[in-house]
Amino acid sequence: MQKIFIATAFLILSYSNNELDSLSLQLDKEIQKKEFYDNQKERRIQSLIEKSNKAKNLEKKYDINNEVFKEYQFYSFNKALKYLENNIQIAQQLKNITYLNESKLKLGLLLVNTGRYKESIDALNEIDRSTLPTPLLNDYYIAYNEGYSGLAYNTAVNSSKSNYTQLYLAYQDSLYSRLKSDSEESLRIKEKEFRDNRNLKMALHINDQRLSKVKEGSRLFSLITFERSLLYELEGTILEQKKYLILSAISDIKASVKDNASLGTLAKVLFTEGDIDRAHRYINFSYDDAEFFNSKLRFINIANSMPLITKTYEEKTTKQKERLQKLLVFISVLSIFLLTAVYFIYRQVKKVSQARNELKLANENLRKLYKELSEVDKVKEHYIGSFINLYSEYISKLDVYRKLVSKHVNANQMNALLKLSKSKQFIDEELEIFNKNFDTSFLHIHPNFIDSVNELLEEDKKIELEDKTKLNTELRILALIKLGITSSSKIAKILRYSVNTIYNYRASIKNMAKDKSTFEDLIKNIQ
């Protein structure tokens, strides 16, 4: 029975770790797409601003400004504040008390959500509660409740803390009497009470209800998953805490939410676990978001951990550099002792010969592979890519042997072997054969590849080849991308160029494309 329990626990732990690894990879991918999501939001905002500028009356302008404010609310504090203040001016011009109260109420909520609790209370105090329509009263009590809660939590003066706590509880009681029991606001308050009282089971139950009503990619999903991570932190379940911090961070990035806490908190957790690189990367990402949004609250939270993480990261980097320097010294000393290894030169020459035979065999296998790929359409590209990589490694190995023989022979003045080791003729010949076989194989499978590429290029920049049975360097790079080999370092290794050269080729041909942003994706989809 005990063995079954241990095995079950092991399987659960393995599944949790695999799920967490998968989510971590997804988070890193979403971080890379941050600019894409932000550009989408900027386009939406710009469209709304243009509509606002063209509005024919103040009422219409007020409504559109509200839409702009919603976009900026968790994206840029300063710009959100600007459009709220614009609406307050419009409300005053129209002498519309409802508009004025609504805008001041939104101002209070904006200020309280960014940690400006005293300013929020001051803004709310300007509102005459008796003039508020019923739909706005809930937000009025919520703003006061959150404002006094923040003041009570952050003040160091006991008398003030007691006063703020009483006001917070009073507004919370008022909220309870007004909110529907299954509303988000009501459920959030209940969850917080259970969390504060350490009734984590009931708090998780309430959180389940809240999560079931929202979708990933929204500010509310980010908030609920973050608050769920707090419950698991109190419970001591680190894996679940990290899982929901990651889910919250992914949702924040997709929604372009700059006023976020999840990634910074995740950085602290990873730091305590010793994952310094990711902690450093995430805390810097959070800092950039906080700076962009202008969130004092986030800056304070980040300031508590960022210096330590950064210092530890720099110390780690320094140690790596020192280790590398020691390794270089060791290699230098070792090279002296290698002078006594002349005995092994002959064996190295034999290895070179053997590698040459293997390379020729690989060339024959490439031809055989070409025939097999013609018959097995679904796996043709996979095998071509795999074998090309293997073929390139043979060339690299042969070149290493050539350089090694040259070095030892030169040291012992063995002119005949030195001449052999310095010759690149064999490598060049085999590389030419490799390119020819690759071109032939690839063009047989994709006979229309060159024409398809030209269709993606601008009219005056199409590629013209004298011999259409051969590819030039740019087309070989695109052919490898078509086969799924997109890493510039791998392409450089296969084609035997430097990585910088490959980057330059890729940038050059992308600049020739009609649509530069999707050019390489379209290359992958060529049939």
C-alpha positions as CSV (number, residue, x, y, z in Angstrom):
1,M,0.0,0.0,0.0
2,Q,2.9,2.4,0.9
3,K,4.6,1.6,-2.5
4,I,1.3,2.5,-4.3
5,F,1.1,5.8,-2.4
6,I,4.7,6.7,-3.2
7,A,4.2,5.8,-6.9
8,T,1.0,7.9,-7.1
9,A,2.7,10.8,-5.4
10,F,5.6,10.6,-7.8
11,L,3.3,10.6,-10.8
12,I,1.4,13.6,-9.5
13,L,4.7,15.5,-8.9
14,S,6.0,14.6,-12.3
15,Y,2.8,15.8,-14.0
16,S,2.9,19.0,-12.0
17,N,6.5,19.7,-13.0
18,N,5.8,19.0,-16.6
19,E,2.8,21.3,-16.6
20,L,4.9,24.0,-14.9
21,D,7.7,23.6,-17.5
22,S,5.2,23.9,-20.3
23,L,3.6,27.0,-18.8
24,S,7.1,28.5,-18.2
25,L,7.9,28.0,-21.9
26,Q,4.6,29.6,-22.9
27,L,5.3,32.6,-20.6
28,D,8.7,33.1,-22.2
29,K,7.1,33.0,-25.7
30,E,4.5,35.5,-24.7
31,I,7.2,37.8,-23.3
32,Q,8.7,37.8,-26.8
33,K,5.3,38.8,-28.2
34,K,4.9,41.8,-25.8
35,E,5.5,44.3,-28.6
36,F,2.9,42.7,-30.8
37,Y,0.2,42.9,-28.1
38,D,1.1,46.5,-27.2
39,N,1.0,47.5,-30.9
40,Q,-2.5,46.1,-31.1
41,K,-3.6,48.1,-28.1
42,E,-2.0,51.3,-29.5
43,R,-3.9,50.9,-32.7
44,R,-7.2,50.5,-30.9
45,I,-6.4,53.6,-28.8
46,Q,-5.3,55.6,-31.8
47,S,-8.6,54.7,-33.6
48,L,-10.6,55.9,-30.6
49,I,-8.6,59.1,-30.2
50,E,-9.3,60.0,-33.9
51,K,-13.0,59.4,-33.3
52,S,-12.9,61.6,-30.2
53,N,-11.2,64.4,-32.2
54,K,-13.9,64.2,-34.8
55,A,-16.8,64.1,-32.3
56,K,-19.4,66.7,-33.2
57,N,-20.7,67.3,-29.7
58,L,-19.4,67.1,-26.1
59,E,-21.7,64.2,-25.2
60,K,-20.2,62.0,-27.9
61,K,-16.7,63.1,-27.0
62,Y,-17.4,62.2,-23.4
63,D,-18.5,58.7,-24.3
64,I,-15.4,58.1,-26.6
65,N,-13.1,59.5,-23.9
66,N,-14.5,56.9,-21.6
67,E,-13.5,54.2,-24.0
68,V,-10.0,55.7,-24.3
69,F,-9.8,55.7,-20.5
70,K,-10.7,52.0,-20.3
71,E,-7.9,51.2,-22.7
72,Y,-5.4,53.3,-20.7
73,Q,-6.7,52.3,-17.3
74,F,-4.2,49.5,-16.7
75,Y,-1.8,50.5,-19.5
76,S,-0.7,54.1,-18.8
77,F,-1.6,55.9,-15.6
78,N,-0.7,59.4,-16.9
79,K,-2.7,59.0,-20.1
80,A,-5.7,57.5,-18.3
81,L,-5.6,60.4,-15.8
82,K,-5.4,62.9,-18.7
83,Y,-8.7,61.5,-20.3
84,L,-10.5,61.4,-17.0
85,E,-9.6,65.1,-16.4
86,N,-10.7,65.9,-19.9
87,N,-14.1,64.3,-19.1
88,I,-14.3,66.2,-15.8
89,Q,-13.9,69.4,-17.8
90,I,-16.5,68.3,-20.3
91,A,-19.0,67.5,-17.5
92,Q,-18.4,70.9,-16.0
93,Q,-19.0,72.6,-19.4
94,L,-22.2,70.6,-19.8
95,K,-23.1,71.2,-16.1
96,N,-24.0,67.5,-16.1
97,I,-23.7,66.3,-12.4
98,T,-24.0,62.6,-13.4
99,Y,-21.1,62.9,-15.8
100,L,-19.1,64.8,-13.2
101,N,-19.8,62.2,-10.5
102,E,-19.0,59.3,-12.8
103,S,-15.7,60.8,-13.8
104,K,-14.6,61.7,-10.3
105,L,-15.6,58.2,-9.2
106,K,-13.4,56.7,-11.9
107,L,-10.6,59.0,-10.8
108,G,-11.0,57.7,-7.3
109,L,-10.8,54.1,-8.4
110,L,-7.8,54.8,-10.7
111,L,-5.9,56.4,-7.9
112,V,-6.7,53.7,-5.4
113,N,-5.7,50.9,-7.8
114,T,-2.3,52.6,-8.3
115,G,-1.6,52.9,-4.5
116,R,-2.4,56.6,-4.3
117,Y,-4.8,56.0,-1.4
118,K,-4.9,59.5,0.2
119,E,-5.4,61.2,-3.2
120,S,-8.2,58.7,-4.0
121,I,-10.0,59.5,-0.7
122,D,-9.6,63.3,-1.4
123,A,-11.2,62.8,-4.9
124,L,-14.1,60.8,-3.5
125,N,-14.7,63.3,-0.8
126,E,-15.6,65.8,-3.6
127,I,-18.6,63.7,-4.5
128,D,-22.0,64.3,-3.0
129,R,-23.3,60.8,-2.3
130,S,-26.9,62.0,-2.5
131,T,-26.5,63.0,-6.1
132,L,-25.2,59.6,-7.2
133,P,-27.5,57.4,-9.3
134,T,-28.0,53.9,-8.0
135,P,-25.7,52.2,-10.6
136,L,-22.8,54.3,-9.3
137,L,-23.3,53.7,-5.6
138,N,-21.6,50.3,-5.7
139,D,-18.4,51.7,-7.3
140,Y,-18.5,54.6,-4.7
141,Y,-18.5,52.2,-1.8
142,I,-15.9,49.9,-3.5
143,A,-13.5,52.9,-4.0
144,Y,-13.8,54.0,-0.4
145,N,-13.5,50.4,0.8
146,E,-10.3,49.8,-1.2
147,G,-8.9,53.3,-0.3
148,Y,-9.3,52.9,3.5
149,S,-8.1,49.3,3.2
150,G,-4.9,50.5,1.5
151,L,-4.4,53.3,4.1
152,A,-4.9,50.9,7.0
153,Y,-2.4,48.5,5.6
154,N,0.3,51.0,4.8
155,T,0.2,53.4,7.7
156,A,2.7,52.9,10.6
157,V,0.7,55.0,13.1
158,N,-1.5,52.8,15.2
159,S,-4.2,55.4,15.9
160,S,-4.5,56.1,12.2
161,K,-4.5,52.4,11.4
162,S,-7.4,51.8,13.8
163,N,-9.4,54.7,12.4
164,Y,-8.8,53.6,8.7
165,T,-9.7,50.0,9.6
166,Q,-13.0,51.1,11.2
167,L,-13.9,53.1,8.1
168,Y,-12.8,50.2,5.8
169,L,-15.1,47.8,7.7
170,A,-17.9,50.3,7.6
171,Y,-17.8,50.6,3.9
172,Q,-17.4,46.9,3.5
173,D,-20.6,46.4,5.5
174,S,-22.4,48.9,3.3
175,L,-21.1,47.0,0.3
176,Y,-22.4,43.7,1.6
177,S,-25.9,45.1,2.0
178,R,-25.9,46.3,-1.7
179,L,-24.0,43.7,-3.7
180,K,-25.6,40.5,-5.1
181,S,-24.1,37.5,-3.4
182,D,-22.8,36.0,-6.6
183,S,-21.3,39.2,-8.0
184,E,-17.6,39.5,-8.6
185,E,-17.2,42.3,-6.1
186,S,-19.1,40.3,-3.4
187,L,-17.1,37.1,-4.1
188,R,-13.8,39.0,-4.0
189,I,-14.6,40.5,-0.6
190,K,-15.6,37.1,0.8
191,E,-12.5,35.5,-0.5
192,K,-10.3,38.2,1.1
193,E,-12.1,37.7,4.4
194,F,-11.5,33.9,4.2
195,R,-7.9,34.6,3.2
196,D,-7.3,37.0,6.1
197,N,-8.8,34.5,8.5
198,R,-6.6,31.7,7.0
199,N,-9.7,29.7,5.9
200,L,-7.9,28.7,2.7
201,K,-10.3,25.9,1.7
202,M,-13.2,28.3,1.5
203,A,-11.1,31.0,-0.1
204,L,-10.1,28.6,-2.8
205,H,-13.8,27.6,-3.3
206,I,-14.8,31.2,-3.8
207,N,-11.8,31.7,-6.1
208,D,-13.0,28.7,-8.2
209,Q,-16.4,30.5,-8.7
210,R,-14.7,33.7,-9.8
211,L,-12.4,31.9,-12.2
212,S,-15.3,30.1,-13.9
213,K,-16.7,33.4,-15.0
214,V,-13.7,35.0,-16.7
215,K,-11.4,34.2,-19.7
216,E,-7.6,34.3,-20.0
217,G,-6.3,37.5,-21.5
218,S,-8.4,39.9,-19.4
219,R,-7.4,42.1,-16.5
220,L,-9.9,40.3,-14.2
221,F,-8.4,36.8,-15.0
222,S,-5.0,38.2,-14.2
223,L,-6.3,39.5,-10.9
224,I,-8.1,36.4,-9.8
225,T,-5.2,34.0,-10.7
226,F,-2.8,36.3,-8.8
227,E,-5.1,36.3,-5.7
228,R,-5.2,32.5,-6.1
229,S,-1.4,32.3,-6.0
230,L,-1.6,34.2,-2.6
231,L,-3.7,31.4,-1.2
232,Y,-1.3,28.7,-2.3
233,E,1.6,30.8,-0.9
234,L,-0.2,30.8,2.5
235,E,-0.8,27.1,2.1
236,G,2.9,26.5,1.3
237,T,2.1,24.8,-2.1
238,I,4.9,26.4,-4.1
239,L,4.2,24.6,-7.4
240,E,0.6,25.8,-7.5
241,Q,1.7,29.3,-6.5
242,K,4.1,29.5,-9.4
243,K,1.5,28.0,-11.8
244,Y,-1.1,30.7,-11.1
245,L,1.5,33.4,-11.0
246,I,2.6,32.3,-14.5
247,L,-1.1,32.1,-15.7
248,S,-1.7,35.6,-14.3
249,A,1.5,37.0,-16.0
250,I,0.6,35.4,-19.4
251,S,-2.8,37.0,-19.2
252,D,-1.3,40.4,-18.2
253,I,1.0,40.3,-21.3
254,K,-1.8,39.3,-23.6
255,A,-4.0,42.1,-22.3
256,S,-1.1,44.6,-22.3
257,V,-1.7,45.2,-18.6
258,K,1.3,47.3,-17.4
259,D,0.0,47.7,-13.8
260,N,0.8,44.1,-12.8
261,A,2.3,42.2,-9.9
262,S,2.5,38.6,-11.0
263,L,5.8,38.6,-12.9
264,G,7.6,40.5,-10.2
265,T,6.2,38.1,-7.5
266,L,7.2,35.2,-9.6
267,A,10.8,36.6,-9.9
268,K,11.0,36.7,-6.1
269,V,9.9,33.0,-5.9
270,L,12.4,31.9,-8.6
271,F,15.1,33.9,-6.8
272,T,14.6,32.0,-3.6
273,E,14.8,28.8,-5.6
274,G,18.1,29.8,-7.1
275,D,16.9,30.4,-10.6
276,I,18.8,33.7,-10.9
277,D,18.7,34.2,-14.7
278,R,15.0,34.0,-15.0
279,A,14.4,36.0,-11.8
280,H,16.6,38.7,-13.2
281,R,14.9,38.7,-16.5
282,Y,11.4,38.8,-15.0
283,I,12.1,41.5,-12.4
284,N,13.5,43.7,-15.1
285,F,10.5,43.1,-17.3
286,S,8.2,44.1,-14.4
287,Y,10.3,47.2,-13.7
288,D,9.9,48.3,-17.3
289,D,6.1,47.8,-17.1
290,A,5.9,49.7,-13.8
291,E,8.0,52.5,-15.3
292,F,5.8,52.6,-18.4
293,F,2.6,52.7,-16.3
294,N,4.0,55.0,-13.7
295,S,2.9,52.9,-10.8
296,K,4.3,54.0,-7.4
297,L,2.9,50.9,-5.8
298,R,4.7,48.5,-8.2
299,F,7.9,50.5,-7.9
300,I,7.8,50.0,-4.1
301,N,7.3,46.3,-4.4
302,I,10.0,45.9,-7.0
303,A,12.4,48.1,-5.1
304,N,12.3,45.6,-2.2
305,S,13.8,42.8,-4.3
306,M,15.3,44.1,-7.5
307,P,18.6,45.3,-6.0
308,L,19.3,41.9,-4.4
309,I,18.3,40.0,-7.5
310,T,20.4,42.3,-9.7
311,K,23.4,42.1,-7.3
312,T,23.2,38.3,-7.2
313,Y,22.9,38.1,-11.0
314,E,26.0,40.4,-11.4
315,E,28.0,38.3,-8.9
316,K,27.0,35.1,-10.8
317,T,28.1,36.7,-14.1
318,T,31.4,37.8,-12.6
319,K,32.1,34.3,-11.3
320,Q,31.4,32.9,-14.7
321,K,33.8,35.3,-16.3
322,E,36.5,34.4,-13.7
323,R,35.8,30.7,-14.3
324,L,36.2,31.3,-18.1
325,Q,39.5,33.2,-17.6
326,K,40.9,30.3,-15.5
327,L,39.7,27.9,-18.1
328,L,41.6,29.9,-20.8
329,V,44.8,29.8,-18.7
330,F,44.3,26.0,-18.3
331,I,43.9,25.6,-22.0
332,S,47.0,27.6,-22.7
333,V,49.1,25.5,-20.3
334,L,47.6,22.3,-21.8
335,S,48.6,23.4,-25.3
336,I,52.2,23.2,-24.2
337,F,51.8,19.6,-23.1
338,L,50.1,18.8,-26.3
339,L,53.5,19.3,-28.1
340,T,54.4,15.9,-26.7
341,A,51.5,14.3,-28.5
342,V,53.2,14.0,-31.9
343,Y,52.9,10.3,-31.5
344,F,49.1,10.6,-32.1
345,I,49.4,12.6,-35.3
346,Y,49.5,9.5,-37.5
347,R,46.4,8.2,-35.8
348,Q,44.7,11.6,-36.4
349,V,45.7,11.3,-40.1
350,K,44.0,7.9,-40.2
351,K,40.9,9.4,-38.6
352,V,40.9,12.1,-41.3
353,S,41.0,9.4,-43.9
354,Q,38.2,7.5,-42.2
355,A,36.1,10.7,-41.9
356,R,36.6,11.2,-45.6
357,N,35.2,7.7,-46.3
358,E,32.3,8.4,-43.9
359,L,31.6,11.7,-45.7
360,K,31.5,9.9,-49.1
361,L,29.2,7.3,-47.6
362,A,27.0,10.1,-46.2
363,N,26.9,11.6,-49.7
364,E,25.7,8.2,-51.0
365,N,23.2,8.0,-48.2
366,L,21.9,11.5,-49.1
367,R,21.1,10.2,-52.6
368,K,19.4,7.2,-51.2
369,L,17.5,9.4,-48.8
370,Y,16.3,11.5,-51.8
371,K,14.8,8.4,-53.3
372,E,13.1,7.5,-50.1
373,L,11.7,11.0,-49.6
374,S,10.1,10.9,-53.0
375,E,8.1,7.9,-51.8
376,V,7.3,9.1,-48.3
377,D,5.9,12.6,-48.7
378,K,5.0,13.2,-45.1
379,V,8.5,12.8,-43.7
380,K,10.6,14.0,-46.6
381,E,11.4,17.4,-45.2
382,H,12.2,16.0,-41.8
383,Y,14.8,13.6,-43.1
384,I,16.3,16.1,-45.5
385,G,16.8,18.6,-42.6
386,S,18.2,15.9,-40.3
387,F,20.6,14.5,-42.8
388,I,21.8,17.9,-44.0
389,N,22.7,18.7,-40.4
390,L,24.5,15.4,-40.0
391,Y,26.3,16.0,-43.3
392,S,27.5,19.4,-42.2
393,E,28.8,18.0,-38.9
394,Y,30.9,15.6,-40.9
395,I,32.4,18.5,-42.8
396,S,33.0,20.3,-39.5
397,K,34.7,17.3,-38.0
398,L,36.9,16.8,-41.0
399,D,38.0,20.5,-40.8
400,V,38.8,20.1,-37.1
401,Y,41.0,17.2,-37.9
402,R,42.7,19.1,-40.7
403,K,43.5,22.0,-38.4
404,L,44.7,19.7,-35.6
405,V,47.1,17.8,-38.0
406,S,48.4,21.1,-39.3
407,K,49.1,22.3,-35.8
408,H,51.1,19.3,-34.7
409,V,53.0,18.8,-38.0
410,N,54.0,22.5,-38.0
411,A,55.4,22.2,-34.5
412,N,57.6,19.2,-35.6
413,Q,58.4,20.5,-39.1
414,M,56.9,17.5,-40.8
415,N,56.4,19.4,-44.1
416,A,54.7,16.7,-46.0
417,L,52.0,16.2,-43.5
418,L,51.8,19.9,-42.9
419,K,51.0,20.5,-46.5
420,L,48.3,17.8,-46.4
421,S,46.8,19.3,-43.3
422,K,46.7,22.8,-44.7
423,S,44.9,21.8,-47.9
424,K,41.2,22.7,-48.0
425,Q,40.7,21.2,-51.4
426,F,38.9,18.1,-50.1
427,I,36.6,20.1,-47.8
428,D,35.7,22.5,-50.7
429,E,35.1,19.6,-53.0
430,E,32.8,17.8,-50.5
431,L,31.1,21.1,-49.7
432,E,30.4,21.6,-53.4
433,I,29.0,18.1,-53.7
434,F,26.9,18.7,-50.6
435,N,25.4,21.9,-52.0
436,K,24.8,20.2,-55.3
437,N,23.0,17.3,-53.7
438,F,21.0,19.5,-51.4
439,D,19.9,21.8,-54.3
440,T,18.9,18.8,-56.5
441,S,17.0,17.1,-53.7
442,F,15.2,20.2,-52.5
443,L,14.3,21.4,-56.0
444,H,13.0,17.9,-56.9
445,I,10.6,18.0,-54.0
446,H,9.8,21.7,-54.4
447,P,10.3,22.4,-58.1
448,N,8.4,25.7,-57.9
449,F,10.3,27.0,-54.9
450,I,12.2,29.7,-56.7
451,D,9.1,31.0,-58.4
452,S,7.2,30.9,-55.2
453,V,9.9,32.9,-53.4
454,N,9.9,35.5,-56.2
455,E,6.1,35.9,-55.8
456,L,6.9,37.1,-52.3
457,L,9.5,39.6,-53.4
458,E,9.1,43.1,-54.8
459,E,8.8,43.3,-58.6
460,D,12.3,44.8,-59.1
461,K,14.0,42.6,-56.6
462,K,13.2,39.1,-57.9
463,I,16.0,36.5,-57.9
464,E,17.3,35.5,-61.4
465,L,19.5,32.4,-61.7
466,E,21.5,31.4,-64.7
467,D,21.3,27.8,-63.8
468,K,17.9,27.0,-62.3
469,T,19.1,23.6,-61.1
470,K,21.2,25.4,-58.5
471,L,20.3,27.6,-55.6
472,N,22.3,30.6,-54.5
473,T,23.2,31.3,-50.9
474,E,20.0,33.3,-50.1
475,L,17.8,30.6,-51.6
476,R,19.6,27.9,-49.6
477,I,18.9,29.8,-46.4
478,L,15.3,30.1,-47.3
479,A,15.2,26.4,-48.2
480,L,16.5,25.5,-44.7
481,I,13.9,27.8,-43.2
482,K,11.2,26.0,-45.2
483,L,12.5,22.7,-43.8
484,G,12.0,24.1,-40.3
485,I,15.6,25.0,-39.5
486,T,15.1,28.6,-38.4
487,S,18.0,29.2,-36.0
488,S,20.7,31.4,-37.6
489,S,23.4,29.5,-35.7
490,K,22.2,26.1,-37.1
491,I,22.0,27.5,-40.6
492,A,25.4,29.0,-40.3
493,K,26.8,25.6,-39.2
494,I,25.1,23.8,-42.1
495,L,26.2,26.2,-44.8
496,R,29.6,26.9,-43.2
497,Y,29.2,30.7,-42.8
498,S,29.5,32.9,-39.8
499,V,26.3,33.6,-37.8
500,N,26.7,37.3,-38.6
501,T,26.8,36.5,-42.3
502,I,23.6,34.5,-42.1
503,Y,22.0,37.4,-40.2
504,N,23.0,39.8,-42.9
505,Y,21.7,37.5,-45.7
506,R,18.4,37.0,-43.9
507,A,18.0,40.8,-43.3
508,S,18.9,41.5,-46.9
509,I,16.4,39.2,-48.5
510,K,13.7,40.2,-46.0
511,N,14.1,43.8,-47.1
512,M,13.4,42.6,-50.6
513,A,10.0,41.1,-49.5
514,K,6.6,42.7,-50.1
515,D,5.5,41.9,-46.6
516,K,8.6,41.9,-44.3
517,S,6.8,41.0,-41.1
518,T,5.4,37.7,-42.4
519,F,8.0,36.8,-45.1
520,E,9.6,33.9,-43.3
521,D,6.3,32.5,-42.2
522,L,5.1,32.5,-45.8
523,I,8.3,30.8,-46.8
524,K,7.5,27.9,-44.4
525,N,4.1,27.6,-46.0
526,I,5.3,27.2,-49.6
527,Q,4.0,23.9,-51.0
